[in-house]
Amino acid sequence: MQHLKKKIQLNYRPGTWVRQCDICDYFVPDFEVRDSQSGSLQFEGRCSLVGLRNDRRLRVQPHFVCDRFSNTQRIARFNRPWPC
């Protein structure tokens, strides 16, 4: 299967233990996908930068990464002061 042009532009590749799609701000872990043959509902990982459609070429593996990786929202959550 050919790679998507968008994945090539973003340099989508296997990640490291520090940088992975599953901790990226753009990652959608539970995207609903309906199988065209059986009609069953599944949940797969998607990236909002690559696309959020019902196409198997748009799958994003949680242990991969791209050049647009960002986890600023996750880090900001950890840097909030504790409520008193």
Backbone bond lengths (Angstrom), bond angles and torsions (degrees), N, CA, C in turn:
res aa  C-N    CA-C-N  psi(-1)  N-CA   C-N-CA  omega(-1)  CA-C   N-CA-C  phi
1 M - - - 1.444 - - 1.534 108.68 -
2 Q 1.305 116.24 136.91 1.457 120.79 179.73 1.526 110.50 -75.55
3 H 1.322 114.55 151.22 1.458 119.95 176.01 1.522 108.96 -78.14
4 L 1.304 115.46 149.83 1.459 120.08 174.94 1.521 109.92 -69.52
5 K 1.306 115.34 147.48 1.460 120.64 178.42 1.533 110.63 -60.69
6 K 1.322 116.34 -37.05 1.461 120.78 -179.46 1.529 110.83 -66.04
7 K 1.342 117.71 -39.52 1.461 120.80 178.67 1.530 111.12 -67.57
8 I 1.321 117.21 -33.87 1.468 120.78 176.77 1.523 110.07 -68.40
9 Q 1.340 117.21 -42.04 1.457 121.19 178.60 1.527 112.07 -63.30
10 L 1.328 116.52 -36.18 1.465 120.97 -178.96 1.523 112.87 -85.41
11 N 1.334 117.79 -2.43 1.464 123.19 -179.33 1.528 110.48 57.52
12 Y 1.333 116.74 52.14 1.460 124.58 179.62 1.525 109.12 -68.86
13 R 1.340 116.46 122.91 1.462 121.22 -172.44 1.525 109.24 -155.12
14 P 1.346 117.37 169.11 1.467 119.33 174.89 1.524 111.00 -60.89
15 G 1.317 115.54 138.59 1.457 120.24 -176.85 1.512 113.08 -95.06
16 T 1.309 114.82 -173.57 1.456 122.28 176.94 1.524 108.30 -109.22
17 W 1.303 117.30 177.52 1.463 118.89 -179.32 1.523 112.07 -71.46
18 V 1.323 117.85 -15.59 1.464 121.62 179.24 1.525 111.43 -93.49
19 R 1.327 116.91 -36.60 1.463 122.32 -177.63 1.518 109.28 -118.03
20 Q 1.341 116.21 108.81 1.459 122.55 179.55 1.517 109.14 -141.79
21 C 1.320 115.78 156.32 1.459 120.55 179.76 1.525 113.03 -61.83
22 D 1.320 117.75 -33.00 1.461 118.99 -175.18 1.531 113.45 -67.54
23 I 1.328 119.83 -13.39 1.465 121.45 175.09 1.530 111.42 -110.72
24 C 1.326 117.72 8.33 1.465 122.33 179.89 1.531 109.87 -81.66
25 D 1.325 116.41 150.15 1.463 121.86 179.15 1.524 112.28 -67.43
26 Y 1.314 118.53 -26.07 1.460 122.30 -176.16 1.529 113.32 -88.13
27 F 1.316 118.66 -6.38 1.463 123.03 -175.44 1.524 110.61 -79.15
28 V 1.337 115.99 132.67 1.461 123.46 175.77 1.528 106.46 -114.06
29 P 1.343 118.67 103.09 1.469 119.85 -171.49 1.522 114.77 -73.95
30 D 1.316 118.70 -31.31 1.464 121.19 -174.20 1.524 111.94 -117.76
31 F 1.310 116.45 60.00 1.461 120.87 178.72 1.524 108.29 -81.86
32 E 1.341 117.61 128.71 1.464 122.33 -178.24 1.524 110.47 -77.08
33 V 1.327 115.34 125.45 1.463 121.54 179.41 1.516 107.61 -125.70
34 R 1.334 116.24 129.09 1.456 121.06 178.50 1.527 108.54 -102.00
35 D 1.322 115.17 125.36 1.462 121.65 179.66 1.525 108.63 -69.03
36 S 1.341 117.03 130.21 1.461 120.82 -176.13 1.524 112.91 -71.87
37 Q 1.327 118.05 -28.78 1.462 120.48 -177.64 1.524 112.11 -84.40
38 S 1.322 117.22 -51.67 1.464 119.39 -176.43 1.527 112.81 -94.88
39 G 1.309 117.90 -18.63 1.461 121.43 -179.26 1.516 113.49 79.34
40 S 1.330 117.48 7.99 1.462 120.19 -179.09 1.527 110.80 -76.41
41 L 1.312 114.13 153.06 1.460 121.41 -178.65 1.518 109.07 -97.36
42 Q 1.340 116.23 130.76 1.455 122.12 178.52 1.523 108.51 -129.87
43 F 1.314 115.73 164.24 1.457 121.71 176.30 1.517 108.42 -120.78
44 E 1.324 116.05 126.76 1.460 122.03 -178.55 1.518 109.48 -134.97
45 G 1.329 115.52 161.34 1.452 121.14 177.49 1.526 111.18 -79.84
46 R 1.318 115.96 138.97 1.458 122.31 177.25 1.521 108.72 -137.00
47 C 1.317 115.41 159.88 1.458 122.57 175.68 1.520 107.89 -116.17
48 S 1.313 117.03 132.39 1.463 119.41 -179.71 1.521 111.68 -68.81
49 L 1.322 118.77 -20.19 1.462 121.20 176.78 1.532 111.53 -77.90
50 V 1.315 116.90 -37.93 1.468 121.47 -179.31 1.520 109.91 -76.84
51 G 1.317 117.25 -44.89 1.460 120.83 178.41 1.512 111.97 150.41
52 L 1.314 115.83 147.78 1.455 122.51 179.76 1.524 109.05 -119.64
53 R 1.316 115.38 70.20 1.460 120.66 178.21 1.515 109.01 -130.69
54 N 1.311 115.12 169.79 1.456 121.56 -179.14 1.528 109.69 -85.84
55 D 1.329 117.25 74.62 1.460 122.99 -179.53 1.522 108.02 -141.97
56 R 1.310 117.43 131.05 1.466 119.66 -175.58 1.524 112.80 -68.45
57 R 1.334 117.79 -20.99 1.462 120.19 177.35 1.527 112.09 -70.60
58 L 1.320 117.17 -16.31 1.466 121.92 -178.94 1.524 112.89 -89.91
59 R 1.333 117.82 2.41 1.467 120.66 178.08 1.518 110.21 -59.73
60 V 1.321 115.01 142.83 1.463 121.44 176.63 1.520 107.17 -126.25
61 Q 1.302 115.96 124.74 1.462 121.24 179.04 1.528 109.60 -79.87
62 P 1.328 118.27 137.67 1.463 120.36 -177.33 1.523 114.43 -64.63
63 H 1.317 118.75 -22.35 1.467 121.10 -178.08 1.526 112.71 -97.29
64 F 1.330 118.21 11.20 1.456 122.99 175.94 1.528 109.25 -100.11
65 V 1.328 116.98 176.14 1.463 121.75 -179.62 1.529 108.68 -154.80
66 C 1.330 116.84 160.62 1.472 121.44 174.86 1.524 108.76 -132.38
67 D 1.312 116.42 178.45 1.470 121.50 -177.38 1.524 113.10 -71.26
68 R 1.318 118.27 -18.63 1.468 121.30 -179.57 1.530 112.50 -93.54
69 F 1.317 117.29 17.55 1.461 122.19 -179.64 1.522 110.64 -54.57
70 S 1.323 115.61 132.82 1.461 120.91 178.03 1.523 108.44 -150.32
71 N 1.299 116.55 130.22 1.463 119.73 173.88 1.524 110.61 -128.60
72 T 1.319 116.93 38.22 1.462 121.73 -177.83 1.518 111.87 -66.45
73 Q 1.332 118.46 -35.99 1.466 120.50 179.19 1.518 110.64 -67.34
74 R 1.306 117.76 -38.20 1.463 121.69 179.01 1.531 110.49 -67.08
75 I 1.326 117.06 -42.16 1.458 121.02 178.85 1.523 110.36 -66.76
76 A 1.327 117.74 -39.32 1.464 121.08 179.08 1.522 110.76 -62.83
77 R 1.329 117.27 -33.71 1.454 120.58 177.66 1.528 111.43 -63.79
78 F 1.324 117.04 -36.70 1.461 120.98 179.89 1.532 111.98 -75.96
79 N 1.322 117.77 -24.84 1.457 121.20 -176.63 1.519 113.64 -90.02
80 R 1.327 118.43 0.44 1.464 120.98 178.02 1.528 109.71 -69.11
81 P 1.327 116.89 144.61 1.479 118.45 177.07 1.534 110.38 -71.36
82 W 1.297 115.58 148.46 1.458 121.23 178.74 1.523 110.19 -70.39
83 P 1.325 117.88 141.92 1.481 119.04 176.33 1.531 110.68 -70.18
84 C 1.295 115.19 142.52 1.484 119.88 -177.85 1.499 111.37 -91.64
